């Protein structure tokens, strides 16, 4: 890969920091910018990166040959937009990571829901088969952080969000997986069509495509009801679908069914996705904080459709309607506690459906109320159907807070 002499990294959270450090290690003069003046850029500064916190002035583009954009930075933001106008290439952090690591075979995983579970399950399958592998991308370790650290034969399983796929140009997956497509991130993409177009970019140079049955896409199809080498340990029809996708991808990568079956039987799932936090007095507390859209919440609720559920909904808005979610709530949902900025829109949808609810405001109040009402056999389920940015930095912090509140109950 021919490296630029001077590069600008915009957005200095996890992936932006990793991109800046990777370029700096390679001898590139790196300028880094973030509109948040309070961003912790200590590691970048220590590496000799020229950091501009609280600034996105166009003068930062002077002499720049490449702009690397973090996934949290919209494409129409001032610096990426100005760079394009000047003919400066704009890459996502994933595009940079791919170019630094392109000697390794990639398995890319995208979709509206199930990306983390499927990527981690694939990682487990590779490890059982004793094939060197790392799992990188969207909510895990940034792809660029692996530059210079991997054995030559290692595979990379990369979870890819629509934000990361917006600015790929040469990314080529040995195996590319699309799990599902439902409206999400409409506050950023403005339309479902734009969101879909970003997602299917994963297939542009892919050798093998793994696609959901029924979408009319070319590739190896999978579905939740097809035979598997073993039944997955993780709960829910949606997770059986994730397991089917992972199985198809693993087979395409050359893994044997014995290894795939063992991973299916033993993989426990991931944090913040139907994570059983504790059982206290016969009440199970389940952390599904990663359900940041209505489709994910519907799947989680369906996984407990046969049990009494105390449901906690709400957070920051993403442009979705809540009417469909509310219309399919089973009668086994015994109580509904609403939190965060989305409370008004959720309440309006619940009013239209004639479902009772409480405005609890914050997570601590919601957990306390749900726990007080719960009887042995009930499930207290945090599956917010919303993003977390009104009261938390991210869904992980929200899930950690839920876990801590539950532990305090015990």
SULMOHU-V874850 format. One record per pair of residues at least 12 apart in sequence whose C-alpha atoms are under 6 Angstrom apart, sorted by the first residue. I is the first residue (numbers start at 1). J is the second residue. D is the distance in Angstrom with one decimal. If there is no record, write none. Layout:
i:I j:J d:D
i:I j:J d:D
This chain:
i:4 j:65 d:5.7
i:5 j:28 d:5.3
i:6 j:28 d:5.8
i:6 j:29 d:4.7
i:6 j:30 d:5.9
i:6 j:64 d:5.1
i:6 j:65 d:5.8
i:7 j:30 d:5.1
i:7 j:64 d:5.2
i:7 j:65 d:5.8
i:7 j:66 d:4.8
i:7 j:67 d:5.8
i:8 j:30 d:5.9
i:8 j:31 d:4.7
i:8 j:32 d:5.6
i:8 j:67 d:4.7
i:9 j:32 d:4.7
i:9 j:67 d:5.8
i:9 j:68 d:4.7
i:10 j:32 d:6.0
i:10 j:33 d:5.0
i:10 j:34 d:6.0
i:10 j:69 d:5.1
i:11 j:34 d:4.9
i:11 j:70 d:5.2
i:12 j:34 d:5.8
i:15 j:142 d:5.2
i:16 j:70 d:5.2
i:18 j:144 d:5.8
i:18 j:145 d:5.3
i:19 j:144 d:5.6
i:30 j:49 d:5.3
i:31 j:50 d:4.7
i:32 j:51 d:4.8
i:32 j:52 d:6.0
i:33 j:52 d:4.7
i:33 j:53 d:5.7
i:34 j:53 d:5.1
i:34 j:54 d:5.8
i:35 j:54 d:4.1
i:35 j:55 d:5.1
i:36 j:54 d:4.8
i:37 j:53 d:4.6
i:37 j:54 d:3.8
i:65 j:88 d:6.0
i:66 j:88 d:5.9
i:66 j:89 d:5.3
i:67 j:90 d:4.8
i:68 j:90 d:5.9
i:68 j:91 d:4.9
i:68 j:92 d:5.6
i:69 j:92 d:5.0
i:70 j:93 d:6.0
i:71 j:163 d:5.0
i:71 j:164 d:5.3
i:91 j:167 d:5.1
i:92 j:164 d:5.8
i:92 j:167 d:5.0
i:95 j:168 d:5.1
i:97 j:143 d:5.3
i:97 j:144 d:4.4
i:104 j:155 d:5.8
i:105 j:155 d:5.2
i:105 j:174 d:5.8
i:106 j:156 d:4.9
i:106 j:157 d:5.9
i:106 j:173 d:4.9
i:106 j:174 d:5.4
i:107 j:157 d:4.7
i:107 j:173 d:5.6
i:107 j:174 d:5.9
i:107 j:175 d:4.7
i:107 j:176 d:5.7
i:108 j:157 d:6.0
i:108 j:158 d:4.9
i:108 j:176 d:4.7
i:108 j:177 d:6.0
i:109 j:159 d:4.9
i:109 j:160 d:5.8
i:109 j:177 d:4.7
i:110 j:160 d:5.0
i:110 j:178 d:5.1
i:111 j:178 d:5.2
i:111 j:179 d:4.7
i:111 j:180 d:4.9
i:111 j:181 d:5.9
i:112 j:180 d:5.8
i:112 j:181 d:5.4
i:118 j:242 d:5.6
i:118 j:246 d:5.9
i:122 j:246 d:5.7
i:124 j:263 d:5.9
i:125 j:260 d:5.3
i:125 j:263 d:5.3
i:128 j:259 d:5.5
i:129 j:259 d:5.3
i:132 j:154 d:4.6
i:133 j:154 d:5.1
i:133 j:155 d:4.6
i:133 j:156 d:5.7
i:134 j:156 d:5.2
i:135 j:157 d:4.8
i:135 j:158 d:5.8
i:136 j:158 d:4.8
i:137 j:158 d:5.1
i:137 j:159 d:4.7
i:138 j:159 d:5.3
i:138 j:160 d:5.6
i:162 j:198 d:5.3
i:162 j:199 d:5.2
i:165 j:198 d:5.8
i:166 j:198 d:5.4
i:172 j:205 d:4.8
i:172 j:206 d:5.3
i:173 j:206 d:4.7
i:174 j:206 d:5.8
i:174 j:207 d:5.1
i:175 j:208 d:4.8
i:176 j:206 d:6.0
i:176 j:209 d:5.0
i:177 j:210 d:4.6
i:178 j:211 d:5.3
i:185 j:318 d:5.8
i:186 j:319 d:5.5
i:187 j:318 d:5.3
i:187 j:319 d:5.2
i:222 j:244 d:6.0
i:222 j:245 d:5.9
i:223 j:241 d:5.6
i:224 j:240 d:5.3
i:224 j:241 d:3.9
i:229 j:261 d:5.0
i:230 j:261 d:4.9
i:232 j:264 d:4.5
i:232 j:265 d:5.1
i:233 j:265 d:5.1
i:234 j:268 d:5.9
i:234 j:269 d:5.9
i:236 j:303 d:4.6
i:272 j:287 d:5.3
i:272 j:288 d:4.9
i:272 j:289 d:5.1
i:272 j:290 d:5.4
i:272 j:399 d:5.8
i:273 j:288 d:4.4
i:273 j:290 d:5.7
i:274 j:286 d:5.8
i:274 j:287 d:5.6
i:274 j:288 d:4.7
i:275 j:287 d:5.0
i:282 j:376 d:4.2
i:282 j:377 d:5.6
i:283 j:376 d:5.0
i:283 j:377 d:5.6
i:283 j:378 d:5.2
i:283 j:379 d:5.8
i:284 j:379 d:4.8
i:285 j:379 d:5.9
i:285 j:380 d:4.8
i:286 j:381 d:4.9
i:287 j:382 d:5.3
i:288 j:382 d:5.4
i:288 j:383 d:4.8
i:289 j:383 d:5.6
i:289 j:395 d:5.7
i:289 j:399 d:5.1
i:290 j:395 d:5.8
i:291 j:383 d:5.5
i:291 j:385 d:5.4
i:292 j:385 d:4.7
i:292 j:386 d:4.3
i:292 j:387 d:4.7
i:293 j:385 d:4.2
i:293 j:386 d:5.2
i:294 j:385 d:4.5
i:297 j:383 d:5.4
i:297 j:385 d:5.2
i:308 j:332 d:4.8
i:308 j:333 d:5.9
i:308 j:378 d:4.9
i:309 j:333 d:4.6
i:309 j:334 d:5.7
i:309 j:378 d:5.7
i:309 j:379 d:4.7
i:309 j:380 d:5.9
i:310 j:334 d:5.7
i:310 j:335 d:4.9
i:310 j:370 d:5.9
i:310 j:380 d:4.6
i:310 j:381 d:6.0
i:311 j:336 d:5.0
i:311 j:381 d:5.0
i:312 j:336 d:5.9
i:312 j:337 d:4.8
i:312 j:382 d:4.9
i:313 j:338 d:5.1
i:313 j:384 d:4.0
i:314 j:338 d:5.5
i:314 j:339 d:4.8
i:314 j:340 d:5.5
i:314 j:342 d:5.3
i:314 j:384 d:4.8
i:314 j:386 d:5.6
i:315 j:340 d:4.4
i:315 j:341 d:5.6
i:315 j:342 d:5.5
i:315 j:386 d:5.0
i:315 j:387 d:5.6
i:315 j:388 d:5.1
i:316 j:341 d:5.3
i:316 j:342 d:5.6
i:316 j:386 d:5.7
i:316 j:387 d:5.0
i:316 j:388 d:5.5
i:316 j:389 d:5.7
i:316 j:390 d:5.2
i:317 j:342 d:5.6
i:323 j:349 d:5.4
i:336 j:357 d:4.8
i:337 j:357 d:6.0
i:337 j:358 d:5.0
i:337 j:360 d:5.7
i:337 j:366 d:5.6
i:338 j:359 d:5.0
i:338 j:360 d:5.5
i:339 j:360 d:5.7
i:339 j:361 d:4.3
i:339 j:362 d:5.0
i:340 j:361 d:5.7
